[in-house]
Amino acid sequence: MPGTDRVVRDGQVAVLVSPGHGAGWSTWNEGSRDQMLFDPQIISIMLADEPRDQRLSKARTLAELKYPGAYLGGLDTIEVAFVPEGTRFILDEYDGNESIRLERELPWIQV
């Protein structure tokens, strides 16, 4: 998305998703979705080499400051996924469980 800061490693773009049921990280925050999806500061925290509970605590503190009023329930299961740079994808969400679907994986119907 133009204007969105992204973390790129070895041609892969970091994306924040919450694969657990309950609440979606970015899908439940439509107004801030794009920023939350690629947030470089939260990605950096989640990729740090320290216990998960410490990373989640730091990420929550930062998210509360950056996204006032956002629903942060999806933060509890947040993970960093990597998508090949330039790849189109969508986030599927069901009952808070977010998953990445790449364009080439979608069952398109052509008429």
Biopython code that builds the backbone (N, CA, C, O; Angstrom):
import numpy as np
from Bio.PDB.StructureBuilder import StructureBuilder

atoms = [
    (1, "MET", "N", (0.823, -1.165, 0.000)),
    (1, "MET", "CA", (0.000, 0.000, 0.000)),
    (1, "MET", "C", (0.874, 1.238, 0.000)),
    (1, "MET", "O", (1.742, 1.385, 0.861)),
    (2, "PRO", "N", (0.665, 2.101, -0.923)),
    (2, "PRO", "CA", (1.497, 3.291, -1.012)),
    (2, "PRO", "C", (1.464, 4.092, 0.287)),
    (2, "PRO", "O", (0.415, 4.258, 0.908)),
    (3, "GLY", "N", (2.629, 4.580, 0.678)),
    (3, "GLY", "CA", (2.717, 5.404, 1.873)),
    (3, "GLY", "C", (2.822, 4.630, 3.168)),
    (3, "GLY", "O", (2.969, 5.227, 4.235)),
    (4, "THR", "N", (2.750, 3.317, 3.094)),
    (4, "THR", "CA", (2.824, 2.491, 4.296)),
    (4, "THR", "C", (4.249, 2.001, 4.479)),
    (4, "THR", "O", (4.826, 1.407, 3.568)),
    (5, "ASP", "N", (4.821, 2.246, 5.652)),
    (5, "ASP", "CA", (6.149, 1.713, 5.956)),
    (5, "ASP", "C", (6.048, 0.207, 6.077)),
    (5, "ASP", "O", (5.105, -0.324, 6.663)),
    (6, "ARG", "N", (7.030, -0.473, 5.515)),
    (6, "ARG", "CA", (7.027, -1.930, 5.576)),
    (6, "ARG", "C", (8.389, -2.444, 5.983)),
    (6, "ARG", "O", (9.415, -1.827, 5.697)),
    (7, "VAL", "N", (8.384, -3.580, 6.653)),
    (7, "VAL", "CA", (9.617, -4.275, 6.991)),
    (7, "VAL", "C", (9.818, -5.344, 5.917)),
    (7, "VAL", "O", (8.963, -6.206, 5.715)),
    (8, "VAL", "N", (10.962, -5.272, 5.234)),
    (8, "VAL", "CA", (11.252, -6.224, 4.161)),
    (8, "VAL", "C", (12.561, -6.932, 4.500)),
    (8, "VAL", "O", (13.572, -6.295, 4.798)),
    (9, "ARG", "N", (12.519, -8.261, 4.449)),
    (9, "ARG", "CA", (13.705, -9.086, 4.691)),
    (9, "ARG", "C", (13.815, -10.135, 3.584)),
    (9, "ARG", "O", (12.901, -10.930, 3.368)),
    (10, "ASP", "N", (14.927, -10.119, 2.906)),
    (10, "ASP", "CA", (15.178, -11.105, 1.849)),
    (10, "ASP", "C", (14.018, -11.196, 0.865)),
    (10, "ASP", "O", (13.625, -12.293, 0.468)),
    (11, "GLY", "N", (13.471, -10.051, 0.469)),
    (11, "GLY", "CA", (12.393, -10.021, -0.511)),
    (11, "GLY", "C", (11.031, -10.409, 0.036)),
    (11, "GLY", "O", (10.088, -10.605, -0.730)),
    (12, "GLN", "N", (10.917, -10.522, 1.349)),
    (12, "GLN", "CA", (9.658, -10.895, 1.995)),
    (12, "GLN", "C", (9.171, -9.717, 2.853)),
    (12, "GLN", "O", (9.955, -9.120, 3.591)),
    (13, "VAL", "N", (7.897, -9.392, 2.755)),
    (13, "VAL", "CA", (7.314, -8.301, 3.527)),
    (13, "VAL", "C", (6.684, -8.874, 4.795)),
    (13, "VAL", "O", (5.916, -9.834, 4.741)),
    (14, "ALA", "N", (7.021, -8.272, 5.936)),
    (14, "ALA", "CA", (6.454, -8.701, 7.219)),
    (14, "ALA", "C", (5.026, -8.192, 7.346)),
    (14, "ALA", "O", (4.732, -7.035, 7.048)),
    (15, "VAL", "N", (4.140, -9.088, 7.797)),
    (15, "VAL", "CA", (2.724, -8.787, 7.966)),
    (15, "VAL", "C", (2.298, -9.301, 9.339)),
    (15, "VAL", "O", (2.636, -10.422, 9.718)),
    (16, "LEU", "N", (1.559, -8.486, 10.080)),
    (16, "LEU", "CA", (1.065, -8.908, 11.393)),
    (16, "LEU", "C", (-0.312, -9.534, 11.245)),
    (16, "LEU", "O", (-1.227, -8.921, 10.693)),
    (17, "VAL", "N", (-0.454, -10.752, 11.739)),
    (17, "VAL", "CA", (-1.745, -11.452, 11.706)),
    (17, "VAL", "C", (-2.005, -12.081, 13.073)),
    (17, "VAL", "O", (-1.075, -12.385, 13.820)),
    (18, "SER", "N", (-3.273, -12.268, 13.380)),
    (18, "SER", "CA", (-3.640, -12.954, 14.626)),
    (18, "SER", "C", (-4.402, -14.218, 14.256)),
    (18, "SER", "O", (-5.598, -14.168, 13.971)),
    (19, "PRO", "N", (-3.704, -15.355, 14.260)),
    (19, "PRO", "CA", (-4.327, -16.596, 13.823)),
    (19, "PRO", "C", (-5.232, -17.258, 14.860)),
    (19, "PRO", "O", (-5.864, -18.268, 14.553)),
    (20, "GLY", "N", (-5.312, -16.729, 16.057)),
    (20, "GLY", "CA", (-6.167, -17.348, 17.073)),
    (20, "GLY", "C", (-7.590, -16.850, 16.991)),
    (20, "GLY", "O", (-7.843, -15.749, 16.502)),
    (21, "HIS", "N", (-8.509, -17.646, 17.461)),
    (21, "HIS", "CA", (-9.913, -17.232, 17.485)),
    (21, "HIS", "C", (-10.131, -16.204, 18.579)),
    (21, "HIS", "O", (-9.409, -16.178, 19.575)),
    (22, "GLY", "N", (-11.117, -15.370, 18.390)),
    (22, "GLY", "CA", (-11.481, -14.368, 19.382)),
    (22, "GLY", "C", (-11.613, -12.992, 18.768)),
    (22, "GLY", "O", (-12.698, -12.412, 18.786)),
    (23, "ALA", "N", (-10.521, -12.452, 18.220)),
    (23, "ALA", "CA", (-10.556, -11.127, 17.609)),
    (23, "ALA", "C", (-9.440, -11.024, 16.587)),
    (23, "ALA", "O", (-8.363, -11.593, 16.762)),
    (24, "GLY", "N", (-9.710, -10.296, 15.525)),
    (24, "GLY", "CA", (-8.690, -10.058, 14.518)),
    (24, "GLY", "C", (-7.856, -8.841, 14.885)),
    (24, "GLY", "O", (-8.374, -7.869, 15.435)),
    (25, "TRP", "N", (-6.582, -8.896, 14.583)),
    (25, "TRP", "CA", (-5.681, -7.776, 14.877)),
    (25, "TRP", "C", (-6.029, -6.575, 13.999)),
    (25, "TRP", "O", (-6.447, -5.537, 14.513)),
    (26, "SER", "N", (-5.864, -6.702, 12.703)),
    (26, "SER", "CA", (-6.136, -5.563, 11.830)),
    (26, "SER", "C", (-7.535, -5.618, 11.230)),
    (26, "SER", "O", (-8.118, -4.573, 10.942)),
    (27, "THR", "N", (-8.081, -6.808, 11.036)),
    (27, "THR", "CA", (-9.391, -6.917, 10.394)),
    (27, "THR", "C", (-10.511, -6.366, 11.268)),
    (27, "THR", "O", (-11.575, -6.020, 10.757)),
    (28, "TRP", "N", (-10.292, -6.281, 12.558)),
    (28, "TRP", "CA", (-11.301, -5.724, 13.447)),
    (28, "TRP", "C", (-11.083, -4.234, 13.685)),
    (28, "TRP", "O", (-11.744, -3.637, 14.535)),
    (29, "ASN", "N", (-10.174, -3.640, 12.949)),
    (29, "ASN", "CA", (-9.847, -2.221, 13.090)),
    (29, "ASN", "C", (-9.753, -1.582, 11.707)),
    (29, "ASN", "O", (-8.685, -1.137, 11.286)),
    (30, "GLU", "N", (-10.870, -1.545, 11.020)),
    (30, "GLU", "CA", (-10.905, -1.121, 9.634)),
    (30, "GLU", "C", (-10.252, 0.237, 9.394)),
    (30, "GLU", "O", (-9.542, 0.404, 8.403)),
    (31, "GLY", "N", (-10.472, 1.200, 10.269)),
    (31, "GLY", "CA", (-9.917, 2.535, 10.069)),
    (31, "GLY", "C", (-8.399, 2.586, 10.138)),
    (31, "GLY", "O", (-7.782, 3.463, 9.533)),
    (32, "SER", "N", (-7.793, 1.665, 10.863)),
    (32, "SER", "CA", (-6.330, 1.623, 11.020)),
    (32, "SER", "C", (-5.732, 0.367, 10.410)),
    (32, "SER", "O", (-4.560, 0.068, 10.638)),
    (33, "ARG", "N", (-6.517, -0.371, 9.639)),
    (33, "ARG", "CA", (-6.100, -1.692, 9.161)),
    (33, "ARG", "C", (-4.733, -1.700, 8.496)),
    (33, "ARG", "O", (-3.872, -2.493, 8.876)),
    (34, "ASP", "N", (-4.518, -0.844, 7.521)),
    (34, "ASP", "CA", (-3.272, -0.885, 6.763)),
    (34, "ASP", "C", (-2.065, -0.567, 7.633)),
    (34, "ASP", "O", (-1.016, -1.195, 7.495)),
    (35, "GLN", "N", (-2.209, 0.402, 8.526)),
    (35, "GLN", "CA", (-1.099, 0.747, 9.413)),
    (35, "GLN", "C", (-0.811, -0.385, 10.384)),
    (35, "GLN", "O", (0.352, -0.703, 10.633)),
    (36, "MET", "N", (-1.851, -1.000, 10.936)),
    (36, "MET", "CA", (-1.682, -2.075, 11.906)),
    (36, "MET", "C", (-1.125, -3.336, 11.251)),
    (36, "MET", "O", (-0.358, -4.073, 11.870)),
    (37, "LEU", "N", (-1.499, -3.576, 10.035)),
    (37, "LEU", "CA", (-1.070, -4.763, 9.304)),
    (37, "LEU", "C", (0.445, -4.792, 9.089)),
    (37, "LEU", "O", (1.071, -5.848, 9.173)),
    (38, "PHE", "N", (1.029, -3.612, 8.810)),
    (38, "PHE", "CA", (2.446, -3.518, 8.481)),
    (38, "PHE", "C", (3.252, -2.739, 9.517)),
    (38, "PHE", "O", (4.378, -2.341, 9.218)),
    (39, "ASP", "N", (2.733, -2.506, 10.706)),
    (39, "ASP", "CA", (3.370, -1.628, 11.686)),
    (39, "ASP", "C", (4.813, -2.055, 11.964)),
    (39, "ASP", "O", (5.039, -3.097, 12.580)),
    (40, "PRO", "N", (5.799, -1.254, 11.513)),
    (40, "PRO", "CA", (7.196, -1.667, 11.657)),
    (40, "PRO", "C", (7.678, -1.738, 13.103)),
    (40, "PRO", "O", (8.536, -2.561, 13.422)),
    (41, "GLN", "N", (7.148, -0.901, 13.975)),
    (41, "GLN", "CA", (7.584, -0.928, 15.372)),
    (41, "GLN", "C", (7.075, -2.181, 16.083)),
    (41, "GLN", "O", (7.816, -2.814, 16.835)),
    (42, "ILE", "N", (5.835, -2.532, 15.851)),
    (42, "ILE", "CA", (5.286, -3.732, 16.487)),
    (42, "ILE", "C", (5.927, -4.987, 15.892)),
    (42, "ILE", "O", (6.181, -5.957, 16.606)),
    (43, "ILE", "N", (6.185, -4.964, 14.596)),
    (43, "ILE", "CA", (6.880, -6.092, 13.973)),
    (43, "ILE", "C", (8.251, -6.263, 14.613)),
    (43, "ILE", "O", (8.649, -7.383, 14.932)),
    (44, "SER", "N", (8.969, -5.174, 14.802)),
    (44, "SER", "CA", (10.286, -5.235, 15.428)),
    (44, "SER", "C", (10.208, -5.839, 16.829)),
    (44, "SER", "O", (11.038, -6.668, 17.201)),
    (45, "ILE", "N", (9.222, -5.426, 17.590)),
    (45, "ILE", "CA", (9.034, -5.977, 18.939)),
    (45, "ILE", "C", (8.761, -7.475, 18.867)),
    (45, "ILE", "O", (9.345, -8.251, 19.624)),
    (46, "MET", "N", (7.879, -7.881, 17.962)),
    (46, "MET", "CA", (7.481, -9.288, 17.893)),
    (46, "MET", "C", (8.592, -10.186, 17.341)),
    (46, "MET", "O", (8.574, -11.395, 17.572)),
    (47, "LEU", "N", (9.552, -9.614, 16.620)),
    (47, "LEU", "CA", (10.667, -10.407, 16.105)),
    (47, "LEU", "C", (11.864, -10.424, 17.066)),
    (47, "LEU", "O", (12.851, -11.116, 16.815)),
    (48, "ALA", "N", (11.779, -9.677, 18.142)),
    (48, "ALA", "CA", (12.889, -9.608, 19.101)),
    (48, "ALA", "C", (13.113, -10.960, 19.765)),
    (48, "ALA", "O", (12.205, -11.784, 19.876)),
    (49, "ASP", "N", (14.340, -11.158, 20.196)),
    (49, "ASP", "CA", (14.723, -12.411, 20.833)),
    (49, "ASP", "C", (14.535, -12.291, 22.349)),
    (49, "ASP", "O", (15.500, -12.135, 23.098)),
    (50, "GLU", "N", (13.291, -12.368, 22.778)),
    (50, "GLU", "CA", (12.959, -12.365, 24.207)),
    (50, "GLU", "C", (11.653, -13.129, 24.383)),
    (50, "GLU", "O", (10.964, -13.396, 23.399)),
    (51, "PRO", "N", (11.303, -13.482, 25.599)),
    (51, "PRO", "CA", (10.088, -14.274, 25.817)),
    (51, "PRO", "C", (8.837, -13.613, 25.231)),
    (51, "PRO", "O", (8.696, -12.390, 25.233)),
    (52, "ARG", "N", (7.940, -14.456, 24.734)),
    (52, "ARG", "CA", (6.735, -13.956, 24.073)),
    (52, "ARG", "C", (5.917, -13.039, 24.979)),
    (52, "ARG", "O", (5.411, -12.018, 24.513)),
    (53, "ASP", "N", (5.776, -13.374, 26.250)),
    (53, "ASP", "CA", (4.968, -12.534, 27.128)),
    (53, "ASP", "C", (5.559, -11.128, 27.257)),
    (53, "ASP", "O", (4.811, -10.156, 27.359)),
    (54, "GLN", "N", (6.874, -11.009, 27.253)),
    (54, "GLN", "CA", (7.514, -9.697, 27.299)),
    (54, "GLN", "C", (7.277, -8.927, 26.001)),
    (54, "GLN", "O", (7.013, -7.725, 26.023)),
    (55, "ARG", "N", (7.373, -9.632, 24.866)),
    (55, "ARG", "CA", (7.118, -8.985, 23.581)),
    (55, "ARG", "C", (5.683, -8.507, 23.494)),
    (55, "ARG", "O", (5.424, -7.393, 23.039)),
    (56, "LEU", "N", (4.741, -9.344, 23.929)),
    (56, "LEU", "CA", (3.327, -8.963, 23.875)),
    (56, "LEU", "C", (3.038, -7.763, 24.772)),
    (56, "LEU", "O", (2.253, -6.889, 24.405)),
    (57, "SER", "N", (3.661, -7.716, 25.932)),
    (57, "SER", "CA", (3.463, -6.587, 26.839)),
    (57, "SER", "C", (3.960, -5.285, 26.198)),
    (57, "SER", "O", (3.278, -4.262, 26.253)),
    (58, "LYS", "N", (5.138, -5.330, 25.599)),
    (58, "LYS", "CA", (5.674, -4.148, 24.921)),
    (58, "LYS", "C", (4.802, -3.754, 23.726)),
    (58, "LYS", "O", (4.533, -2.573, 23.507)),
    (59, "ALA", "N", (4.370, -4.744, 22.966)),
    (59, "ALA", "CA", (3.531, -4.472, 21.797)),
    (59, "ALA", "C", (2.201, -3.849, 22.224)),
    (59, "ALA", "O", (1.713, -2.925, 21.573)),
    (60, "ARG", "N", (1.621, -4.342, 23.302)),
    (60, "ARG", "CA", (0.349, -3.794, 23.792)),
    (60, "ARG", "C", (0.525, -2.337, 24.221)),
    (60, "ARG", "O", (-0.297, -1.488, 23.874)),
    (61, "THR", "N", (1.579, -2.042, 24.966)),
    (61, "THR", "CA", (1.832, -0.672, 25.413)),
    (61, "THR", "C", (1.954, 0.264, 24.207)),
    (61, "THR", "O", (1.363, 1.344, 24.190)),
    (62, "LEU", "N", (2.711, -0.149, 23.219)),
    (62, "LEU", "CA", (2.890, 0.668, 22.022)),
    (62, "LEU", "C", (1.583, 0.809, 21.250)),
    (62, "LEU", "O", (1.235, 1.910, 20.822)),
    (63, "ALA", "N", (0.850, -0.298, 21.066)),
    (63, "ALA", "CA", (-0.403, -0.260, 20.318)),
    (63, "ALA", "C", (-1.426, 0.657, 20.981)),
    (63, "ALA", "O", (-2.155, 1.371, 20.293)),
    (64, "GLU", "N", (-1.486, 0.644, 22.298)),
    (64, "GLU", "CA", (-2.420, 1.530, 23.005)),
    (64, "GLU", "C", (-2.089, 2.992, 22.760)),
    (64, "GLU", "O", (-2.988, 3.829, 22.685)),
    (65, "LEU", "N", (-0.806, 3.306, 22.635)),
    (65, "LEU", "CA", (-0.393, 4.688, 22.347)),
    (65, "LEU", "C", (-0.641, 5.067, 20.888)),
    (65, "LEU", "O", (-1.119, 6.164, 20.598)),
    (66, "LYS", "N", (-0.315, 4.163, 19.983)),
    (66, "LYS", "CA", (-0.416, 4.461, 18.549)),
    (66, "LYS", "C", (-1.835, 4.395, 18.005)),
    (66, "LYS", "O", (-2.178, 5.116, 17.068)),
    (67, "TYR", "N", (-2.661, 3.530, 18.590)),
    (67, "TYR", "CA", (-3.998, 3.285, 18.049)),
    (67, "TYR", "C", (-5.061, 3.464, 19.126)),
    (67, "TYR", "O", (-5.741, 2.504, 19.489)),
    (68, "PRO", "N", (-5.213, 4.703, 19.649)),
    (68, "PRO", "CA", (-6.216, 4.915, 20.698)),
    (68, "PRO", "C", (-7.616, 4.571, 20.175)),
    (68, "PRO", "O", (-8.001, 4.967, 19.075)),
    (69, "GLY", "N", (-8.342, 3.845, 20.969)),
    (69, "GLY", "CA", (-9.699, 3.454, 20.585)),
    (69, "GLY", "C", (-9.766, 2.190, 19.748)),
    (69, "GLY", "O", (-10.858, 1.677, 19.504)),
    (70, "ALA", "N", (-8.627, 1.676, 19.303)),
    (70, "ALA", "CA", (-8.630, 0.436, 18.514)),
    (70, "ALA", "C", (-8.930, -0.743, 19.427)),
    (70, "ALA", "O", (-8.598, -0.729, 20.613)),
    (71, "TYR", "N", (-9.564, -1.761, 18.856)),
    (71, "TYR", "CA", (-9.801, -2.986, 19.599)),
    (71, "TYR", "C", (-8.554, -3.846, 19.484)),
    (71, "TYR", "O", (-8.159, -4.216, 18.379)),
    (72, "LEU", "N", (-7.930, -4.170, 20.609)),
    (72, "LEU", "CA", (-6.644, -4.861, 20.604)),
    (72, "LEU", "C", (-6.723, -6.318, 21.044)),
    (72, "LEU", "O", (-5.706, -6.905, 21.411)),
    (73, "GLY", "N", (-7.914, -6.909, 21.014)),
    (73, "GLY", "CA", (-8.055, -8.303, 21.413)),
    (73, "GLY", "C", (-7.222, -9.253, 20.573)),
    (73, "GLY", "O", (-6.764, -10.278, 21.078)),
    (74, "GLY", "N", (-7.017, -8.938, 19.309)),
    (74, "GLY", "CA", (-6.229, -9.801, 18.433)),
    (74, "GLY", "C", (-4.750, -9.822, 18.765)),
    (74, "GLY", "O", (-4.009, -10.677, 18.279)),
    (75, "LEU", "N", (-4.321, -8.883, 19.591)),
    (75, "LEU", "CA", (-2.910, -8.818, 19.959)),
    (75, "LEU", "C", (-2.455, -10.054, 20.734)),
    (75, "LEU", "O", (-1.276, -10.405, 20.693)),
    (76, "ASP", "N", (-3.345, -10.697, 21.417)),
    (76, "ASP", "CA", (-2.988, -11.854, 22.241)),
    (76, "ASP", "C", (-2.385, -13.011, 21.438)),
    (76, "ASP", "O", (-1.578, -13.777, 21.964)),
    (77, "THR", "N", (-2.773, -13.137, 20.172)),
    (77, "THR", "CA", (-2.268, -14.244, 19.347)),
    (77, "THR", "C", (-1.444, -13.758, 18.155)),
    (77, "THR", "O", (-1.168, -14.529, 17.236)),
    (78, "ILE", "N", (-1.058, -12.504, 18.166)),
    (78, "ILE", "CA", (-0.388, -11.905, 17.005)),
    (78, "ILE", "C", (0.919, -12.618, 16.661)),
    (78, "ILE", "O", (1.668, -13.056, 17.534)),
    (79, "GLU", "N", (1.161, -12.714, 15.362)),
    (79, "GLU", "CA", (2.381, -13.313, 14.830)),
    (79, "GLU", "C", (2.838, -12.504, 13.631)),
    (79, "GLU", "O", (2.053, -11.770, 13.030)),
    (80, "VAL", "N", (4.099, -12.638, 13.291)),
    (80, "VAL", "CA", (4.628, -12.020, 12.081)),
    (80, "VAL", "C", (4.707, -13.098, 11.004)),
    (80, "VAL", "O", (5.341, -14.137, 11.185)),
    (81, "ALA", "N", (4.055, -12.826, 9.892)),
    (81, "ALA", "CA", (4.133, -13.714, 8.728)),
    (81, "ALA", "C", (4.886, -12.950, 7.637)),
    (81, "ALA", "O", (4.980, -11.723, 7.682)),
    (82, "PHE", "N", (5.411, -13.668, 6.675)),
    (82, "PHE", "CA", (6.138, -13.019, 5.583)),
    (82, "PHE", "C", (5.495, -13.394, 4.259)),
    (82, "PHE", "O", (5.181, -14.556, 4.000)),
    (83, "VAL", "N", (5.307, -12.359, 3.415)),
    (83, "VAL", "CA", (4.696, -12.522, 2.099)),
    (83, "VAL", "C", (5.707, -12.024, 1.065)),
    (83, "VAL", "O", (6.314, -10.972, 1.267)),
    (84, "PRO", "N", (5.902, -12.750, -0.033)),
    (84, "PRO", "CA", (6.849, -12.292, -1.051)),
    (84, "PRO", "C", (6.501, -10.873, -1.523)),
    (84, "PRO", "O", (5.345, -10.572, -1.817)),
    (85, "GLU", "N", (7.505, -10.024, -1.588)),
    (85, "GLU", "CA", (7.308, -8.641, -1.998)),
    (85, "GLU", "C", (6.624, -8.589, -3.367)),
    (85, "GLU", "O", (6.996, -9.327, -4.279)),
    (86, "GLY", "N", (5.636, -7.726, -3.502)),
    (86, "GLY", "CA", (4.898, -7.565, -4.751)),
    (86, "GLY", "C", (3.731, -8.523, -4.911)),
    (86, "GLY", "O", (2.998, -8.435, -5.897)),
    (87, "THR", "N", (3.540, -9.437, -3.965)),
    (87, "THR", "CA", (2.452, -10.417, -4.039)),
    (87, "THR", "C", (1.155, -9.803, -3.537)),
    (87, "THR", "O", (1.129, -9.144, -2.498)),
    (88, "ARG", "N", (0.097, -10.021, -4.274)),
    (88, "ARG", "CA", (-1.223, -9.572, -3.815)),
    (88, "ARG", "C", (-1.808, -10.640, -2.903)),
    (88, "ARG", "O", (-1.711, -11.836, -3.177)),
    (89, "PHE", "N", (-2.427, -10.175, -1.797)),
    (89, "PHE", "CA", (-3.012, -11.111, -0.849)),
    (89, "PHE", "C", (-4.216, -10.473, -0.181)),
    (89, "PHE", "O", (-4.423, -9.261, -0.249)),
    (90, "ILE", "N", (-4.998, -11.311, 0.461)),
    (90, "ILE", "CA", (-6.095, -10.831, 1.297)),
    (90, "ILE", "C", (-5.949, -11.510, 2.658)),
    (90, "ILE", "O", (-5.293, -12.542, 2.797)),
    (91, "LEU", "N", (-6.579, -10.899, 3.646)),
    (91, "LEU", "CA", (-6.664, -11.531, 4.957)),
    (91, "LEU", "C", (-8.047, -12.131, 5.075)),
    (91, "LEU", "O", (-9.050, -11.418, 5.017)),
    (92, "ASP", "N", (-8.102, -13.423, 5.239)),
    (92, "ASP", "CA", (-9.360, -14.082, 5.584)),
    (92, "ASP", "C", (-9.515, -13.951, 7.084)),
    (92, "ASP", "O", (-8.536, -14.047, 7.825)),
    (93, "GLU", "N", (-10.725, -13.735, 7.530)),
    (93, "GLU", "CA", (-10.967, -13.656, 8.967)),
    (93, "GLU", "C", (-12.268, -14.377, 9.277)),
    (93, "GLU", "O", (-13.302, -14.117, 8.662)),
    (94, "TYR", "N", (-12.200, -15.274, 10.228)),
    (94, "TYR", "CA", (-13.391, -15.951, 10.722)),
    (94, "TYR", "C", (-13.278, -16.052, 12.228)),
    (94, "TYR", "O", (-12.348, -16.671, 12.744)),
    (95, "ASP", "N", (-14.214, -15.451, 12.935)),
    (95, "ASP", "CA", (-14.241, -15.478, 14.392)),
    (95, "ASP", "C", (-12.911, -15.008, 14.987)),
    (95, "ASP", "O", (-12.437, -15.533, 15.995)),
    (96, "GLY", "N", (-12.325, -13.999, 14.329)),
    (96, "GLY", "CA", (-11.072, -13.438, 14.813)),
    (96, "GLY", "C", (-9.826, -14.117, 14.288)),
    (96, "GLY", "O", (-8.732, -13.567, 14.407)),
    (97, "ASN", "N", (-9.964, -15.297, 13.713)),
    (97, "ASN", "CA", (-8.814, -16.044, 13.200)),
    (97, "ASN", "C", (-8.442, -15.483, 11.824)),
    (97, "ASN", "O", (-9.159, -15.687, 10.844)),
    (98, "GLU", "N", (-7.321, -14.781, 11.768)),
    (98, "GLU", "CA", (-6.853, -14.200, 10.513)),
    (98, "GLU", "C", (-5.881, -15.153, 9.834)),
    (98, "GLU", "O", (-5.045, -15.776, 10.488)),
    (99, "SER", "N", (-6.001, -15.258, 8.519)),
    (99, "SER", "CA", (-5.044, -16.044, 7.746)),
    (99, "SER", "C", (-4.801, -15.325, 6.429)),
    (99, "SER", "O", (-5.681, -14.641, 5.907)),
    (100, "ILE", "N", (-3.610, -15.489, 5.906)),
    (100, "ILE", "CA", (-3.216, -14.853, 4.654)),
    (100, "ILE", "C", (-3.550, -15.783, 3.500)),
    (100, "ILE", "O", (-3.249, -16.976, 3.533)),
    (101, "ARG", "N", (-4.182, -15.207, 2.471)),
    (101, "ARG", "CA", (-4.435, -15.960, 1.237)),
    (101, "ARG", "C", (-3.802, -15.199, 0.092)),
    (101, "ARG", "O", (-4.176, -14.062, -0.196)),
    (102, "LEU", "N", (-2.844, -15.830, -0.555)),
    (102, "LEU", "CA", (-2.177, -15.216, -1.689)),
    (102, "LEU", "C", (-3.084, -15.262, -2.904)),
    (102, "LEU", "O", (-3.902, -16.171, -3.045)),
    (103, "GLU", "N", (-2.937, -14.281, -3.779)),
    (103, "GLU", "CA", (-3.782, -14.202, -4.970)),
    (103, "GLU", "C", (-3.757, -15.509, -5.763)),
    (103, "GLU", "O", (-4.793, -15.975, -6.236)),
    (104, "ARG", "N", (-2.574, -16.093, -5.905)),
    (104, "ARG", "CA", (-2.473, -17.334, -6.704)),
    (104, "ARG", "C", (-3.181, -18.519, -6.052)),
    (104, "ARG", "O", (-3.412, -19.535, -6.707)),
    (105, "GLU", "N", (-3.524, -18.403, -4.781)),
    (105, "GLU", "CA", (-4.216, -19.489, -4.079)),
    (105, "GLU", "C", (-5.736, -19.358, -4.107)),
    (105, "GLU", "O", (-6.448, -20.280, -3.709)),
    (106, "LEU", "N", (-6.230, -18.222, -4.575)),
    (106, "LEU", "CA", (-7.676, -17.985, -4.558)),
    (106, "LEU", "C", (-8.348, -18.710, -5.718)),
    (106, "LEU", "O", (-7.820, -18.735, -6.830)),
    (107, "PRO", "N", (-9.500, -19.294, -5.460)),
    (107, "PRO", "CA", (-10.199, -20.049, -6.510)),
    (107, "PRO", "C", (-11.026, -19.114, -7.425)),
    (107, "PRO", "O", (-12.251, -19.056, -7.322)),
    (108, "TRP", "N", (-10.349, -18.411, -8.289)),
    (108, "TRP", "CA", (-11.027, -17.464, -9.182)),
    (108, "TRP", "C", (-11.938, -18.212, -10.149)),
    (108, "TRP", "O", (-11.635, -19.331, -10.562)),
    (109, "ILE", "N", (-13.041, -17.591, -10.501)),
    (109, "ILE", "CA", (-13.955, -18.116, -11.525)),
    (109, "ILE", "C", (-13.924, -17.137, -12.686)),
    (109, "ILE", "O", (-14.141, -15.941, -12.494)),
    (110, "GLN", "N", (-13.662, -17.622, -13.862)),
    (110, "GLN", "CA", (-13.596, -16.764, -15.033)),
    (110, "GLN", "C", (-14.741, -17.125, -15.959)),
    (110, "GLN", "O", (-15.036, -18.299, -16.184)),
    (111, "VAL", "N", (-15.382, -16.090, -16.493)),
    (111, "VAL", "CA", (-16.499, -16.322, -17.421)),
    (111, "VAL", "C", (-16.181, -15.758, -18.774)),
    (111, "VAL", "O", (-16.997, -15.855, -19.690)),
]
sb = StructureBuilder()
sb.init_structure("model")
sb.init_model(0)
sb.init_chain("A")
sb.init_seg("    ")
for serial, (resi, resn, name, xyz) in enumerate(atoms, 1):
    if name == "N":
        sb.init_residue(resn, " ", resi, " ")
    sb.init_atom(name, np.array(xyz, "f"), 0.0, 1.0, " ", f" {name:<3s}", serial, name[0])
structure = sb.get_structure()
